[in-house]
Amino acid sequence: MVVDGEVVETEFSSQILDEFAIADLGAGTLDLALYDENGLNSTKSTNHLIGTNKYID
């Protein structure tokens, strides 16, 4: 959650274990950020040239 421009922990953060992903389906790309016990895993994180533009246009 963002409070006054700062990211702060929520109760939900205690439910996330060692590995999780954040996906962002945008207009032209799908971005996947994969996290492990060390933080952001830049080797496994990726993006793909697929998005919603094709379906909206």
C-alpha angles and dihedrals in degrees: 000000000000117000120180090344094308129108110238131183121257132197088263090065090070089061094057111093129198099303132041141145136223117206126194117192104196136174095277108007144042110219121196121192112190120197130194135174089293096052128250111017103213092183094060097033114094148154134227131207094242126105145134099287092089091056099039098047 
